Amino acid sequence: MFGLGTTELILILVIVMVLFGAKKLPALGEGLAKGIRSFRVNLADDNKESKDDNVVDAEKVEEKVKEESKSS
C-alpha cells in the first residue's frame, strides 16, 4: 500500500493518535470516510455525464453521416 511497510504504518498511526488524541479519532475517521464517499460519488457522476456526452456526440456523427449519404 503506497510502498509503506508495517512499521511505517504503525509509526504514522502512533503520531496521529498523539496529535489528535484517542477521543477525536472516531470523528476523524468518520470525516475521512464521508470525504472518500463523496469523492467516489462525484467520480461516478462525472463518468456518467461523460458517457452521456459521448452518446450524444455519436448520435450527432451518425446523423451527419446519414445526411451526407442522402445528399450524395
N, C-alpha and C positions, 0 to 999 in steps of 0.2 A: 504494500500500500504506500505509494508515493516514495518508495525507496527507504522507508523508515523501518527500523528493526524494533523488536520488543522493548529493548532498553530505552530507546529514544521515545517511544510512545508512553512508557511508564514515567519517564522524566517530564514529558510535556503534561501529563495528567497531574503529577505532583505540583508542578508550577501553577497550573490552572487552579488547583484546589487552594494553594497558598494565596494566590491573587484574589480569587473571588469568594473563597470560603465555602464550606460544605453546604450551608443553608441556601446559597444562591445557585448552586449547580443545577438543581432540577429546573429552575426558571430559565437558566441559561440554555440548557438542553432543549427545553420546550420552544424557546425563541428560535434556536438554530433549526429545529425540525420544521417549524412554521415557515421559516425563510426558504428552506430547501423545497418544501412542498409547493410554495407559491412560485418558486423558480421553475419547477417541473411543469406546473400548470401553464405558466406563461410560455414555456418552450413548446408545449403541446398545442396551445392556441396559435402560436406563430407558425408552427409546422402545418396546422390545418389550413390557416389562411394562405400560406404559400402553395399548398396543394390545390386549394380552390382557385387561386390566381393562375396556376399552370393549366388547370382545366379550362378556364375562360380563355386563356391565350390559345390553347389548342383548338377550341371551338372557333375562334376568330380566324385562325390559319385555315381551318377546314372550309369555312365559308368563303374565304378569298380564293381558295383553290377551286371550289365549285363555280364561283363567279367567273374566274378566268377560263375554266374549261367550257362554260356555256358561251362565252364571248368568242372562243376560238372556232 
